[in-house]
Amino acid sequence: MAEDNITTKWHKWLLNEEDDKTIDDQAEYFLFKFNTASGDEDVTRDKVLDLKVEYGKFDDKHKGELEVDQAMRLLESRHETKTFTELRDLLKSIDKNNNNKLSLLEWLCAFFNKSWDTLMEPDAEVDVEAIKAELVAEAKKKEEEAAKAEVAYQRARGESQAVKEAAIALKAAKLEEEKKLTGVRKANAFFTRIAEESQEDANSDMTIEQQVRHEAQLRKEKKLIKQKEEEARREREEAEAKAALIAEEEMKKAGVAKEKAYEDEKARVAAEEEAKKKKEDDERAASRARLKERMKMFEQN
């Protein structure tokens, strides 16, 4: 498996997927963020590496973070005139994540007066939230349509039940009125009710059939509602996945460009250092040759 580049490592650190933050990686990321990415001329490789070496003298356990006593000794080595209380307050102001430790990144931010928030900003220059919001809005709209259909279904079902209850109440009221009647009027009411019930019995098959059809239609509508809800949920998940994929692709593009600029700068510095070393070696060789020639002439004389 290929080694993660600096950008990928940094995002893993932010997500707490790995805890190993060596001072070498911290130095390279600081350069990547403030030298390569932003082009800050004040942040040079030589300065950062010198500070890393100085910091490393106090990081004797190679944890990438200094404990309070180690950090105090580092600060004291650069601020001899400060009191213990002043050094402690200075350490507190530098400790941006408030873990009572001093990372190399915190030390570099303090030395170069760089913003910790800027250091923590994502590298991808793309409005991921806007893209995600646009895609998710469509799925949300369909969810709302499904919810409205569910409300209509429940209303229709409630109205059907209300009609049934009203018919039962009306029949009970008529029966109570019938009980109050006497003589011929009671007899007429009785036979009228029997005739109506007989008519209802005659039409009972049709009423049941209609009710069956109505219930079947309601079940069909509810099934369609559930299908719409499932489609809306699936589309929302697809929209979120698509937004995440777009964000990842844009982040990779931005990371590749910055990584290339970083590697180019690193190669340039290495080439300059190699040329400088070769020049010094050539000068030393020429000096030795001249000295040897003089000694030879002296021996001949």
C-alpha positions as CSV (number, residue, x, y, z in Angstrom):
1,M,0.0,0.0,0.0
2,A,1.4,3.4,-1.0
3,E,2.4,5.8,1.7
4,D,-0.2,8.5,2.4
5,N,0.8,12.0,1.2
6,I,1.0,14.9,3.6
7,T,-2.6,16.1,3.0
8,T,-4.1,12.7,3.5
9,K,-2.1,12.2,6.7
10,W,-3.3,15.5,8.0
11,H,-7.0,14.7,7.4
12,K,-6.5,11.4,9.2
13,W,-5.0,13.3,12.2
14,L,-8.1,15.6,12.3
15,L,-10.4,12.6,12.3
16,N,-8.3,10.9,15.0
17,E,-7.6,7.9,12.7
18,E,-4.0,7.9,13.6
19,D,-2.1,9.5,16.5
20,D,1.5,9.4,15.3
21,K,2.5,13.0,14.6
22,T,6.3,13.0,14.2
23,I,8.1,16.3,14.3
24,D,9.3,15.6,10.7
25,D,5.7,15.2,9.5
26,Q,4.7,18.3,11.4
27,A,7.5,20.4,9.9
28,E,6.7,19.2,6.4
29,Y,3.0,20.0,6.8
30,F,3.7,23.4,8.1
31,L,5.9,24.1,5.1
32,F,3.3,22.6,2.8
33,K,0.6,24.9,4.3
34,F,2.4,28.2,4.7
35,N,5.2,28.0,2.2
36,T,4.1,25.9,-0.7
37,A,0.3,26.6,-0.6
38,S,0.4,30.3,0.4
39,G,3.8,31.3,-0.9
40,D,4.8,33.0,2.3
41,E,8.4,34.1,1.8
42,D,9.0,34.5,5.6
43,V,8.4,30.8,6.1
44,T,11.5,29.2,4.6
45,R,12.6,25.6,4.7
46,D,15.9,26.5,6.5
47,K,14.2,28.3,9.3
48,V,11.6,25.6,9.8
49,L,14.2,22.9,9.9
50,D,16.4,24.8,12.3
51,L,13.4,25.2,14.6
52,K,12.6,21.5,14.3
53,V,16.2,20.6,15.3
54,E,16.0,23.0,18.3
55,Y,12.6,21.5,19.3
56,G,13.9,18.0,18.9
57,K,16.5,18.5,21.5
58,F,13.8,18.7,24.2
59,D,11.6,16.0,22.6
60,D,13.8,13.2,24.1
61,K,11.0,10.6,23.9
62,H,10.2,11.4,20.3
63,K,6.5,11.8,20.9
64,G,6.0,14.9,18.7
65,E,4.7,16.8,21.7
66,L,6.5,18.3,24.7
67,E,5.3,17.9,28.2
68,V,4.9,21.0,30.3
69,D,8.4,20.8,31.9
70,Q,10.0,20.2,28.5
71,A,8.1,23.0,26.9
72,M,9.1,25.4,29.7
73,R,12.7,24.5,29.2
74,L,12.4,25.2,25.4
75,L,10.7,28.6,26.1
76,E,13.3,29.4,28.7
77,S,16.1,28.8,26.3
78,R,14.8,31.5,24.1
79,H,13.4,33.9,26.7
80,E,16.1,34.1,29.4
81,T,14.6,37.4,30.9
82,K,11.1,36.0,31.5
83,T,10.0,34.9,35.0
84,F,8.5,31.4,35.6
85,T,5.0,32.9,35.6
86,E,5.5,34.7,32.4
87,L,6.8,31.6,30.7
88,R,3.8,29.6,32.0
89,D,1.4,32.2,30.6
90,L,3.3,32.2,27.3
91,L,3.0,28.4,27.1
92,K,-0.7,28.7,27.8
93,S,-1.2,31.2,25.0
94,I,0.7,28.9,22.5
95,D,-1.1,25.7,23.5
96,K,-4.0,26.1,21.0
97,N,-5.7,22.8,21.6
98,N,-5.5,23.2,25.4
99,N,-4.0,19.7,26.1
100,N,-1.2,21.1,28.3
101,K,1.4,20.0,25.7
102,L,3.3,21.8,23.0
103,S,3.4,20.4,19.6
104,L,5.9,21.5,16.9
105,L,3.0,22.9,14.9
106,E,2.0,25.1,17.8
107,W,5.5,26.2,18.3
108,L,5.9,27.0,14.6
109,C,2.6,29.0,14.6
110,A,3.8,31.0,17.6
111,F,7.3,31.6,16.1
112,F,6.0,32.7,12.7
113,N,2.9,34.4,14.1
114,K,0.6,32.2,12.0
115,S,-3.1,31.5,12.7
116,W,-3.9,28.1,14.2
117,D,-7.4,28.3,12.6
118,T,-5.8,28.8,9.1
119,L,-3.6,25.8,9.7
120,M,-6.7,23.7,10.5
121,E,-8.7,24.9,7.4
122,P,-9.5,22.1,4.8
123,D,-7.2,22.1,1.8
124,A,-9.9,21.6,-0.9
125,E,-11.0,24.9,-2.4
126,V,-14.6,23.9,-3.2
127,D,-18.0,24.7,-1.6
128,V,-18.9,21.1,-0.7
129,E,-21.8,22.2,1.5
130,A,-23.5,24.1,-1.4
131,I,-23.2,21.1,-3.7
132,K,-24.5,18.8,-1.0
133,A,-27.4,21.1,-0.1
134,E,-28.5,21.4,-3.7
135,L,-28.5,17.6,-4.2
136,V,-30.2,16.8,-0.9
137,A,-32.9,19.5,-1.5
138,E,-34.3,17.4,-4.4
139,A,-34.6,14.3,-2.2
140,K,-36.1,16.4,0.6
141,K,-38.8,17.7,-1.8
142,K,-39.9,14.2,-2.7
143,E,-40.0,13.3,1.0
144,E,-42.4,16.3,1.6
145,E,-44.6,15.1,-1.3
146,A,-44.8,11.6,0.2
147,A,-45.6,13.2,3.6
148,K,-48.5,15.2,2.0
149,A,-49.8,12.0,0.4
150,E,-49.8,10.3,3.8
151,V,-51.8,13.1,5.3
152,A,-54.3,12.9,2.6
153,Y,-54.6,9.2,3.0
154,Q,-55.2,9.5,6.8
155,R,-57.7,12.3,6.2
156,A,-59.7,10.1,3.8
157,R,-59.7,7.2,6.1
158,G,-60.8,9.5,9.0
159,E,-63.7,10.9,6.9
160,S,-64.8,7.3,6.0
161,Q,-64.8,6.4,9.7
162,A,-66.7,9.6,10.6
163,V,-69.5,8.7,8.1
164,K,-69.9,5.3,9.6
165,E,-70.1,6.7,13.2
166,A,-72.6,9.3,12.1
167,A,-74.9,6.7,10.5
168,I,-74.7,4.5,13.7
169,A,-75.5,7.6,15.9
170,L,-78.5,8.5,13.7
171,K,-79.9,5.0,13.8
172,A,-79.5,5.0,17.6
173,A,-81.3,8.3,17.9
174,K,-84.2,7.1,15.8
175,L,-84.5,4.0,18.0
176,E,-84.6,6.2,21.1
177,E,-87.4,8.4,19.6
178,E,-89.3,5.3,18.6
179,K,-89.3,4.1,22.3
180,K,-91.0,7.3,23.3
181,L,-94.0,6.9,20.9
182,T,-97.3,5.2,21.8
183,G,-100.2,3.6,20.1
184,V,-100.6,3.9,16.3
185,R,-97.6,6.2,15.9
186,K,-95.3,3.7,17.6
187,A,-96.6,0.9,15.4
188,N,-96.0,3.0,12.3
189,A,-92.5,3.9,13.4
190,F,-91.8,0.2,14.1
191,F,-92.9,-1.0,10.7
192,T,-91.1,1.9,9.0
193,R,-87.8,0.9,10.7
194,I,-88.3,-2.8,9.8
195,A,-88.9,-1.7,6.1
196,E,-85.7,0.4,6.2
197,E,-83.6,-2.4,7.7
198,S,-85.0,-4.8,5.1
199,Q,-84.0,-2.4,2.4
200,E,-80.5,-2.1,3.9
201,D,-80.3,-5.9,4.0
202,A,-81.4,-6.0,0.3
203,N,-78.5,-3.6,-0.5
204,S,-76.0,-5.1,1.9
205,D,-74.1,-7.0,-0.8
206,M,-73.6,-3.8,-2.8
207,T,-72.6,-1.8,0.3
208,I,-70.0,-4.4,1.3
209,E,-68.6,-4.5,-2.2
210,Q,-68.3,-0.8,-2.3
211,Q,-66.6,-0.9,1.1
212,V,-64.2,-3.6,0.0
213,R,-63.3,-1.5,-3.1
214,H,-62.8,1.6,-0.9
215,E,-60.5,-0.3,1.5
216,A,-58.6,-1.8,-1.4
217,Q,-58.1,1.7,-2.9
218,L,-56.8,3.0,0.4
219,R,-54.4,0.1,0.7
220,K,-53.2,0.8,-2.8
221,E,-52.7,4.5,-2.0
222,K,-50.8,3.6,1.2
223,K,-48.5,1.3,-0.8
224,L,-47.8,4.0,-3.3
225,I,-47.0,6.4,-0.4
226,K,-44.5,3.9,1.1
227,Q,-42.9,3.5,-2.4
228,K,-42.5,7.3,-2.7
229,E,-41.0,7.5,0.8
230,E,-38.5,4.7,-0.1
231,E,-37.6,6.4,-3.4
232,A,-37.1,9.7,-1.6
233,R,-34.9,8.1,1.1
234,R,-32.9,6.3,-1.6
235,E,-32.4,9.5,-3.6
236,R,-31.4,11.4,-0.5
237,E,-28.7,8.8,0.2
238,E,-27.5,8.9,-3.4
239,A,-27.4,12.7,-3.3
240,E,-25.3,12.6,-0.1
241,A,-23.0,9.9,-1.6
242,K,-22.6,11.9,-4.8
243,A,-21.8,15.1,-2.8
244,A,-19.2,13.2,-0.8
245,L,-17.6,11.8,-4.0
246,I,-17.5,15.3,-5.6
247,A,-15.8,16.6,-2.4
248,E,-13.3,13.8,-2.4
249,E,-12.4,14.3,-6.1
250,E,-12.0,18.0,-5.7
251,M,-9.9,17.5,-2.6
252,K,-7.7,15.1,-4.5
253,K,-7.2,17.5,-7.3
254,A,-6.3,20.3,-4.9
255,G,-4.0,18.0,-3.0
256,V,-2.2,16.8,-6.1
257,A,-1.5,20.4,-7.3
258,K,-0.2,21.5,-3.9
259,E,1.8,18.3,-3.5
260,K,3.5,18.9,-6.8
261,A,4.3,22.5,-5.9
262,Y,5.7,21.2,-2.6
263,E,7.8,18.5,-4.2
264,D,9.1,21.0,-6.7
265,E,10.2,23.4,-4.0
266,K,11.7,20.5,-2.0
267,A,13.7,19.4,-5.1
268,R,14.8,23.0,-5.8
269,V,16.2,23.4,-2.3
270,A,17.9,20.0,-2.4
271,A,19.5,20.9,-5.8
272,E,20.7,24.2,-4.3
273,E,22.2,22.5,-1.3
274,E,23.9,19.9,-3.5
275,A,25.3,22.6,-5.8
276,K,26.6,24.5,-2.7
277,K,28.2,21.4,-1.3
278,K,29.8,20.6,-4.6
279,K,31.2,24.1,-4.9
280,E,32.6,23.8,-1.4
281,D,34.2,20.4,-2.2
282,D,35.7,21.8,-5.4
283,E,37.2,24.8,-3.5
284,R,38.7,22.6,-0.8
285,A,40.2,20.3,-3.5
286,A,41.7,23.2,-5.4
287,S,43.1,24.6,-2.1
288,R,44.7,21.2,-1.3
289,A,46.1,21.1,-4.8
290,R,47.7,24.5,-4.5
291,L,49.1,23.7,-1.1
292,K,50.6,20.4,-2.5
293,E,52.2,22.3,-5.4
294,R,53.8,24.8,-3.0
295,M,55.2,22.1,-0.8
296,K,56.6,20.4,-3.9
297,M,58.4,23.6,-5.0
298,F,59.7,24.1,-1.5
299,E,61.2,20.6,-1.5
300,Q,62.9,21.1,-4.9
301,N,64.5,24.4,-3.7
